[in-house]
Amino acid sequence: MRLALCGLPSGGKSTLFAALSGRRGGMERGRGGSDTAILPVPDPRLDALSDLYKPKKTIYAQVTYLDPPAPAGGADDPATRLPQELKQVDGLVLVLRNFDAGLGAPTPAEDLRAFAEEMLLADLITVERRLERIAAERQRGRSTDGEEIALLEQARGLLEAEEPLRDTPELVGHVKMRGFGLLTSKPLMVVANNADDDPEPPELGPGVEPVVVRAAIEAELAELDDEERSEFMADLGLTDSALDRLIAASYRTLDLISFFTVGADEVRAWTIKRGTPAVQAAGVIHSDLERGYIRGEVMDHAELLSHGSEAALKKAGLVKVVGKDFVLSDGQVFHVLFNV
């Protein structure tokens, strides 16, 4: 799972990224100059299963955040005003300024509209340029793909009507549209970067519920050890980290869930798209498990914890034997029987 931070200048996305990378351990410079932070996903369910099994290793799911550099293109060219790295990720995290700090009164709702317009325009340019190339190929007598043309024309109509493509999943999910990296097709999470003394979300319009962070505070917390961080959070009246809420919201935005594998050697969380059948979930663990899938055993993590062992859960008749098409739910424990 890879998400890119984005937003208008002075919104605080780099401050937020500094908090993410500093708190969770590790930043690296990726291709294209993006700073990249790979973070473990906190999950108390995994912690409880680890306490039960006491494995040699406990492995958390991971999420990757990118902080792309400002694009080098000219400001007058709409096609280059947004970082190209945004096309290459699974989702976008739009950071909106909701503090003053000498920059003037914040206007997060206006900033949201402005950035949405930039994405719509960038996508429209991409679609129109592709249609122009197809038209040129036709003039040269080359064969063209009628289905691709129809999909692009549908996308152009939606963009001209100022409708983001993510609202038409059957279009953006089509195999012939995936390679364009259209920005409005990507899941979008909105983050309100608030002033240090303001915990309330701004009003951004119907259906928009931002994740509220105070990036400056989170960046300070990231520099403290665990004991100092706990004391500082207590002084501020904070019961949880905004970073943990940001990671949880990232999962919801991308419609992801976690399942677990357990044993004496390893207790591990795995990430899949909601609605993934068991055979494909097995392939996330290892390709051999998908190729040779025979059946799976599925347990609810809460029932496993309450009964104390797999043997007790089986005795209670609470272990499901499932075939390839069974759809895993969030928080289930999954064993795979396979043969290759």
The 8 nearest C-alpha neighbors of each residue, nearest first, counted from 0:
[[1, 62, 63, 89, 2, 61, 88, 90],
 [0, 2, 63, 88, 89, 64, 62, 90],
 [3, 1, 90, 64, 91, 88, 89, 65],
 [4, 2, 65, 91, 64, 92, 66, 85],
 [3, 5, 92, 66, 93, 65, 91, 12],
 [6, 4, 93, 92, 94, 3, 12, 91],
 [7, 5, 93, 94, 10, 95, 8, 114],
 [6, 8, 10, 9, 114, 110, 5, 95],
 [7, 9, 10, 6, 11, 12, 96, 69],
 [10, 8, 11, 7, 96, 12, 102, 6],
 [11, 9, 96, 95, 8, 12, 7, 94],
 [10, 12, 14, 9, 13, 15, 96, 192],
 [11, 13, 15, 14, 94, 10, 16, 4],
 [12, 14, 16, 15, 11, 17, 66, 4],
 [15, 13, 17, 11, 16, 12, 214, 18],
 [14, 16, 214, 12, 18, 13, 17, 11],
 [15, 17, 13, 19, 18, 14, 20, 12],
 [18, 16, 14, 20, 15, 19, 21, 13],
 [17, 19, 218, 15, 21, 16, 221, 217],
 [20, 18, 16, 17, 22, 21, 23, 15],
 [19, 21, 36, 17, 25, 26, 23, 18],
 [22, 20, 18, 221, 24, 19, 23, 17],
 [23, 21, 221, 19, 20, 24, 18, 222],
 [24, 22, 20, 38, 21, 19, 25, 39],
 [25, 23, 21, 22, 20, 26, 38, 36],
 [24, 26, 20, 36, 23, 21, 27, 37],
 [25, 27, 36, 20, 35, 34, 28, 24],
 [26, 28, 35, 34, 29, 36, 25, 33],
 [27, 29, 34, 33, 35, 32, 30, 26],
 [30, 28, 33, 32, 34, 35, 27, 31],
 [29, 31, 32, 33, 28, 34, 84, 35],
 [30, 32, 33, 29, 84, 67, 68, 28],
 [31, 33, 30, 29, 28, 68, 34, 67],
 [34, 32, 67, 29, 66, 31, 28, 68],
 [33, 35, 28, 66, 65, 27, 29, 67],
 [34, 36, 65, 27, 26, 64, 28, 29],
 [35, 37, 26, 20, 64, 63, 25, 38],
 [38, 36, 63, 62, 61, 64, 35, 25],
 [39, 37, 62, 61, 23, 36, 63, 40],
 [40, 38, 61, 59, 60, 41, 62, 37],
 [39, 41, 60, 61, 59, 42, 38, 62],
 [42, 40, 39, 43, 243, 59, 60, 246],
 [41, 43, 44, 45, 40, 46, 59, 268],
 [44, 42, 46, 45, 47, 41, 48, 49],
 [45, 43, 47, 42, 46, 48, 300, 330],
 [44, 46, 48, 43, 47, 42, 49, 268],
 [45, 47, 43, 49, 44, 48, 50, 42],
 [46, 48, 50, 44, 49, 45, 43, 51],
 [49, 47, 51, 45, 50, 46, 52, 44],
 [48, 50, 46, 52, 53, 51, 47, 266],
 [49, 51, 47, 53, 48, 52, 46, 54],
 [50, 52, 48, 49, 53, 47, 304, 307],
 [51, 53, 49, 54, 50, 263, 48, 262],
 [52, 54, 49, 50, 51, 263, 55, 48],
 [55, 53, 263, 264, 265, 56, 52, 266],
 [54, 56, 264, 265, 263, 53, 57, 266],
 [57, 55, 265, 54, 58, 264, 266, 267],
 [56, 58, 266, 265, 267, 49, 59, 54],
 [59, 57, 267, 56, 266, 268, 60, 265],
 [60, 58, 268, 39, 40, 267, 61, 57],
 [59, 61, 268, 40, 269, 39, 270, 58],
 [62, 60, 39, 40, 38, 59, 37, 63],
 [61, 63, 0, 38, 37, 1, 39, 40],
 [64, 62, 37, 1, 36, 0, 38, 2],
 [63, 65, 2, 36, 3, 35, 1, 37],
 [66, 64, 3, 35, 34, 67, 33, 4],
 [65, 67, 34, 4, 33, 3, 35, 68],
 [68, 66, 33, 65, 34, 84, 82, 69],
 [69, 67, 33, 70, 32, 66, 82, 34],
 [68, 70, 82, 71, 67, 81, 80, 72],
 [71, 69, 82, 72, 68, 81, 80, 79],
 [70, 72, 69, 73, 79, 80, 82, 68],
 [73, 71, 79, 70, 74, 80, 76, 78],
 [72, 74, 75, 76, 71, 79, 80, 70],
 [73, 75, 76, 80, 72, 77, 79, 71],
 [76, 74, 73, 77, 80, 72, 79, 78],
 [75, 77, 78, 74, 73, 79, 80, 72],
 [78, 76, 80, 79, 121, 75, 120, 74],
 [77, 79, 121, 76, 80, 124, 81, 125],
 [80, 78, 72, 77, 81, 76, 70, 73],
 [81, 79, 77, 74, 78, 70, 76, 72],
 [80, 82, 79, 70, 83, 78, 69, 85],
 [83, 81, 70, 84, 85, 69, 67, 80],
 [82, 84, 85, 86, 81, 70, 87, 79],
 [85, 83, 86, 82, 87, 67, 88, 31],
 [86, 84, 83, 87, 82, 88, 3, 182],
 [85, 87, 180, 84, 83, 88, 182, 181],
 [88, 86, 84, 85, 180, 89, 83, 1],
 [89, 87, 1, 2, 90, 86, 85, 3],
 [90, 88, 1, 2, 0, 185, 87, 91],
 [89, 91, 2, 186, 185, 88, 187, 3],
 [90, 92, 187, 3, 2, 4, 188, 93],
 [93, 91, 4, 188, 189, 3, 5, 187],
 [92, 94, 189, 5, 6, 190, 4, 188],
 [95, 93, 190, 6, 12, 191, 10, 5],
 [96, 94, 191, 10, 107, 192, 190, 97],
 [97, 95, 10, 192, 98, 107, 105, 191],
 [96, 98, 193, 105, 192, 107, 191, 95],
 [99, 97, 194, 193, 105, 96, 100, 104],
 [98, 100, 103, 104, 102, 101, 105, 97],
 [101, 99, 102, 98, 103, 194, 104, 105],
 [100, 102, 99, 103, 104, 98, 105, 9],
 [103, 101, 99, 100, 104, 105, 98, 9],
 [102, 104, 99, 101, 105, 100, 98, 106],
 [103, 105, 99, 106, 102, 98, 97, 101],
 [106, 104, 97, 98, 99, 107, 96, 103],
 [105, 107, 109, 108, 110, 104, 97, 96],
 [108, 106, 110, 109, 95, 105, 96, 97],
 [107, 109, 203, 111, 110, 106, 112, 202],
 [110, 108, 112, 111, 107, 106, 113, 203],
 [111, 109, 107, 113, 108, 112, 114, 106],
 [110, 112, 108, 114, 109, 113, 107, 115],
 [111, 113, 115, 109, 110, 114, 116, 108],
 [114, 112, 110, 116, 115, 111, 109, 117],
 [115, 113, 117, 116, 111, 112, 110, 118],
 [114, 116, 112, 118, 117, 113, 111, 119],
 [115, 117, 119, 113, 114, 118, 120, 112],
 [118, 116, 114, 120, 115, 119, 121, 113],
 [119, 117, 121, 115, 116, 120, 182, 122],
 [118, 120, 116, 122, 117, 121, 158, 123],
 [119, 121, 123, 117, 118, 122, 116, 124],
 [120, 122, 118, 124, 78, 123, 119, 117],
 [123, 121, 125, 119, 124, 120, 181, 118],
 [122, 124, 120, 126, 125, 121, 127, 158],
 [123, 125, 127, 121, 122, 126, 128, 120],
 [126, 124, 122, 128, 123, 127, 129, 121],
 [125, 127, 123, 129, 124, 128, 122, 151],
 [126, 128, 130, 124, 129, 125, 123, 131],
 [129, 127, 131, 125, 130, 126, 124, 132],
 [128, 130, 132, 126, 131, 127, 133, 125],
 [129, 131, 127, 133, 132, 128, 134, 126],
 [132, 130, 128, 134, 129, 133, 127, 135],
 [133, 131, 135, 129, 134, 130, 136, 128],
 [132, 134, 136, 130, 135, 131, 129, 137],
 [135, 133, 131, 137, 132, 136, 130, 138],
 [134, 136, 132, 138, 137, 133, 131, 139],
 [137, 135, 133, 139, 141, 138, 134, 132],
 [138, 136, 140, 134, 141, 139, 135, 133],
 [137, 139, 135, 140, 136, 134, 141, 133],
 [138, 140, 136, 137, 141, 135, 134, 142],
 [141, 139, 137, 138, 136, 142, 135, 143],
 [140, 142, 137, 136, 139, 143, 138, 135],
 [141, 143, 137, 140, 144, 136, 139, 133],
 [144, 142, 145, 141, 137, 133, 136, 148],
 [145, 143, 147, 146, 148, 142, 133, 149],
 [144, 146, 148, 147, 143, 149, 150, 142],
 [145, 147, 149, 148, 144, 150, 175, 151],
 [148, 146, 150, 144, 149, 145, 151, 175],
 [147, 149, 145, 151, 146, 150, 152, 144],
 [148, 150, 146, 152, 147, 151, 153, 145],
 [151, 149, 153, 147, 148, 152, 154, 146],
 [152, 150, 154, 148, 153, 149, 155, 147],
 [151, 153, 155, 149, 154, 150, 148, 156],
 [152, 154, 150, 156, 151, 155, 149, 157],
 [155, 153, 151, 157, 152, 156, 158, 150],
 [156, 154, 152, 158, 153, 157, 159, 151],
 [157, 155, 153, 159, 154, 158, 152, 160],
 [156, 158, 160, 154, 162, 155, 159, 161],
 [159, 157, 161, 155, 160, 162, 156, 119],
 [158, 160, 156, 161, 157, 155, 123, 162],
 [159, 161, 157, 158, 162, 156, 155, 163],
 [162, 160, 158, 159, 157, 163, 119, 116],
 [161, 163, 157, 158, 160, 164, 159, 166],
 [164, 162, 183, 165, 166, 158, 161, 184],
 [163, 165, 184, 166, 183, 167, 162, 171],
 [166, 164, 184, 167, 163, 168, 183, 185],
 [165, 167, 164, 168, 163, 162, 184, 183],
 [166, 168, 165, 164, 170, 169, 171, 163],
 [169, 167, 171, 170, 172, 165, 166, 164],
 [170, 168, 172, 167, 171, 173, 166, 165],
 [171, 169, 168, 172, 173, 167, 150, 176],
 [172, 170, 168, 173, 169, 176, 184, 164],
 [171, 173, 169, 170, 168, 174, 177, 176],
 [174, 172, 175, 170, 171, 176, 169, 177],
 [173, 175, 176, 177, 172, 178, 171, 170],
 [174, 176, 173, 177, 147, 178, 150, 172],
 [177, 175, 173, 174, 178, 171, 179, 172],
 [176, 178, 174, 179, 175, 180, 173, 171],
 [177, 179, 180, 176, 175, 174, 181, 86],
 [178, 180, 181, 177, 176, 86, 125, 126],
 [181, 179, 86, 178, 182, 177, 87, 184],
 [180, 182, 179, 184, 122, 183, 86, 185],
 [183, 181, 184, 185, 118, 86, 180, 122],
 [184, 182, 163, 164, 185, 181, 165, 118],
 [183, 185, 165, 164, 182, 181, 171, 163],
 [186, 184, 90, 183, 182, 165, 187, 89],
 [185, 187, 90, 252, 253, 91, 165, 184],
 [188, 186, 91, 90, 92, 185, 189, 252],
 [187, 189, 92, 93, 91, 252, 190, 186],
 [188, 190, 93, 209, 92, 94, 210, 187],
 [191, 189, 210, 94, 209, 211, 93, 95],
 [192, 190, 211, 95, 193, 209, 94, 210],
 [193, 191, 212, 96, 97, 213, 95, 190],
 [194, 192, 97, 213, 98, 191, 197, 212],
 [193, 195, 98, 197, 196, 213, 97, 192],
 [194, 196, 213, 197, 193, 216, 215, 198],
 [197, 195, 194, 198, 193, 213, 199, 235],
 [196, 198, 194, 199, 195, 193, 213, 200],
 [199, 197, 196, 200, 193, 211, 213, 212],
 [198, 200, 197, 201, 211, 193, 191, 196],
 [201, 199, 211, 202, 209, 198, 191, 210],
 [202, 200, 203, 199, 191, 107, 97, 209],
 [201, 203, 204, 200, 108, 207, 107, 208],
 [204, 202, 108, 207, 201, 107, 205, 208],
 [203, 205, 207, 202, 206, 108, 208, 201],
 [206, 204, 207, 203, 208, 202, 108, 209],
 [205, 207, 208, 204, 203, 209, 202, 189],
 [206, 208, 205, 204, 203, 209, 189, 202],
 [209, 207, 206, 210, 189, 203, 200, 202],
 [210, 208, 189, 190, 191, 211, 207, 200],
 [209, 211, 190, 191, 189, 212, 245, 208],
 [210, 212, 191, 190, 200, 209, 192, 193],
 [213, 211, 192, 241, 214, 193, 191, 210],
 [212, 214, 193, 192, 216, 215, 195, 194],
 [213, 215, 15, 217, 216, 212, 218, 14],
 [214, 216, 218, 217, 213, 219, 14, 195],
 [217, 215, 219, 218, 214, 213, 220, 195],
 [216, 218, 214, 220, 219, 215, 18, 221],
 [219, 217, 18, 221, 215, 216, 220, 214],
 [220, 218, 216, 217, 221, 222, 215, 223],
 [221, 219, 217, 222, 218, 223, 228, 216],
 [220, 222, 22, 218, 21, 219, 18, 223],
 [221, 223, 220, 219, 21, 218, 224, 22],
 [224, 222, 228, 220, 221, 227, 225, 219],
 [223, 225, 227, 226, 228, 222, 221, 220],
 [224, 226, 228, 227, 229, 223, 230, 220],
 [227, 225, 229, 228, 224, 230, 223, 231],
 [228, 226, 230, 224, 229, 225, 223, 231],
 [227, 229, 225, 231, 226, 223, 230, 220],
 [230, 228, 232, 226, 227, 231, 233, 225],
 [229, 231, 233, 227, 228, 232, 234, 226],
 [232, 230, 234, 228, 233, 229, 227, 235],
 [233, 231, 237, 235, 229, 234, 230, 236],
 [232, 234, 236, 230, 235, 231, 237, 229],
 [233, 235, 231, 232, 236, 230, 237, 229],
 [236, 234, 232, 233, 237, 231, 230, 238],
 [235, 237, 233, 234, 232, 238, 231, 239],
 [238, 236, 232, 235, 239, 233, 240, 234],
 [237, 239, 236, 232, 240, 233, 235, 229],
 [240, 238, 237, 241, 243, 232, 244, 242],
 [239, 241, 242, 243, 244, 238, 237, 217],
 [240, 242, 244, 243, 212, 245, 239, 211],
 [241, 243, 245, 240, 244, 246, 19, 217],
 [242, 244, 246, 245, 240, 241, 247, 41],
 [245, 243, 241, 247, 242, 246, 248, 240],
 [244, 246, 242, 248, 243, 247, 241, 249],
 [245, 247, 249, 243, 248, 244, 242, 250],
 [248, 246, 244, 250, 249, 245, 243, 251],
 [247, 249, 251, 245, 250, 246, 252, 244],
 [248, 250, 246, 252, 247, 251, 245, 253],
 [251, 249, 255, 247, 248, 253, 252, 254],
 [250, 252, 254, 248, 249, 253, 255, 247],
 [253, 251, 249, 250, 254, 248, 186, 188],
 [252, 254, 250, 251, 255, 186, 249, 90],
 [255, 253, 251, 252, 250, 273, 272, 256],
 [256, 254, 272, 250, 273, 253, 271, 251],
 [255, 257, 329, 271, 273, 270, 272, 258],
 [258, 256, 270, 329, 269, 330, 268, 271],
 [257, 259, 330, 331, 269, 268, 332, 329],
 [260, 258, 268, 332, 267, 269, 333, 331],
 [259, 261, 267, 333, 332, 266, 334, 268],
 [262, 260, 266, 265, 259, 267, 263, 332],
 [261, 263, 265, 264, 266, 52, 54, 260],
 [262, 264, 54, 265, 52, 55, 53, 261],
 [265, 263, 54, 55, 262, 56, 266, 261],
 [264, 266, 56, 54, 262, 57, 263, 55],
 [267, 265, 261, 57, 260, 262, 49, 54],
 [266, 268, 58, 260, 259, 57, 59, 265],
 [269, 267, 259, 60, 59, 258, 257, 58],
 [270, 268, 257, 258, 60, 259, 267, 271],
 [269, 271, 257, 256, 60, 255, 258, 268],
 [272, 270, 256, 255, 257, 273, 275, 269],
 [271, 273, 255, 275, 254, 256, 274, 270],
 [272, 274, 255, 275, 256, 254, 271, 328],
 [273, 275, 326, 272, 276, 327, 328, 271],
 [274, 276, 273, 326, 272, 280, 327, 279],
 [277, 275, 326, 324, 325, 279, 278, 327],
 [278, 276, 280, 323, 325, 279, 326, 324],
 [277, 279, 323, 281, 289, 280, 276, 292],
 [280, 278, 282, 281, 277, 276, 289, 275],
 [281, 279, 277, 283, 282, 278, 276, 275],
 [280, 282, 278, 289, 279, 284, 283, 288],
 [281, 283, 289, 286, 285, 279, 284, 280],
 [282, 284, 280, 281, 285, 279, 286, 269],
 [283, 285, 282, 281, 280, 286, 288, 269],
 [286, 284, 282, 287, 288, 283, 281, 289],
 [285, 287, 282, 289, 288, 290, 283, 284],
 [288, 286, 290, 289, 285, 291, 339, 282],
 [287, 289, 291, 292, 286, 281, 285, 290],
 [290, 288, 282, 292, 281, 286, 278, 287],
 [289, 291, 287, 288, 292, 286, 339, 282],
 [290, 292, 338, 337, 339, 288, 289, 287],
 [293, 291, 337, 289, 288, 290, 294, 336],
 [294, 292, 337, 336, 291, 338, 295, 322],
 [295, 293, 322, 336, 321, 292, 335, 323],
 [294, 296, 335, 321, 334, 320, 336, 322],
 [295, 297, 320, 334, 319, 333, 321, 318],
 [296, 298, 333, 319, 332, 318, 295, 331],
 [299, 297, 332, 318, 331, 300, 319, 333],
 [298, 300, 331, 302, 301, 332, 303, 330],
 [299, 301, 303, 302, 331, 332, 330, 298],
 [302, 300, 304, 303, 299, 305, 44, 330],
 [303, 301, 305, 299, 304, 300, 306, 298],
 [304, 302, 300, 306, 301, 305, 307, 308],
 [303, 305, 307, 301, 302, 306, 300, 48],
 [304, 306, 302, 307, 303, 301, 308, 300],
 [307, 305, 303, 304, 308, 311, 312, 302],
 [306, 308, 304, 305, 303, 311, 309, 51],
 [309, 307, 311, 310, 306, 303, 312, 304],
 [308, 310, 312, 311, 313, 303, 307, 306],
 [311, 309, 313, 308, 312, 314, 307, 315],
 [312, 310, 314, 308, 309, 313, 306, 315],
 [311, 313, 309, 315, 310, 314, 317, 306],
 [314, 312, 316, 310, 315, 318, 311, 317],
 [313, 315, 311, 316, 312, 310, 317, 309],
 [314, 316, 312, 313, 317, 311, 318, 310],
 [317, 315, 313, 314, 318, 312, 319, 311],
 [316, 318, 312, 315, 313, 319, 298, 314],
 [319, 317, 298, 313, 316, 297, 312, 296],
 [318, 320, 297, 296, 321, 317, 298, 316],
 [319, 321, 296, 295, 297, 318, 294, 322],
 [322, 320, 295, 294, 325, 319, 296, 323],
 [323, 321, 294, 324, 325, 295, 320, 277],
 [322, 324, 278, 277, 325, 276, 294, 321],
 [325, 323, 276, 322, 277, 326, 278, 321],
 [324, 326, 276, 277, 323, 322, 321, 327],
 [327, 325, 276, 275, 274, 277, 324, 328],
 [326, 328, 277, 276, 325, 275, 329, 274],
 [329, 327, 331, 330, 326, 256, 273, 258],
 [328, 330, 256, 257, 331, 258, 327, 273],
 [331, 329, 258, 257, 300, 328, 299, 332],
 [330, 332, 299, 258, 300, 298, 329, 328],
 [333, 331, 259, 298, 297, 260, 258, 300],
 [332, 334, 297, 260, 296, 259, 331, 298],
 [333, 335, 296, 295, 297, 260, 336, 332],
 [336, 334, 295, 337, 294, 296, 333, 281],
 [335, 337, 294, 293, 295, 292, 334, 338],
 [338, 336, 292, 291, 293, 288, 335, 339],
 [337, 339, 291, 292, 293, 336, 288, 287],
 [338, 291, 287, 337, 290, 288, 292, 289]]
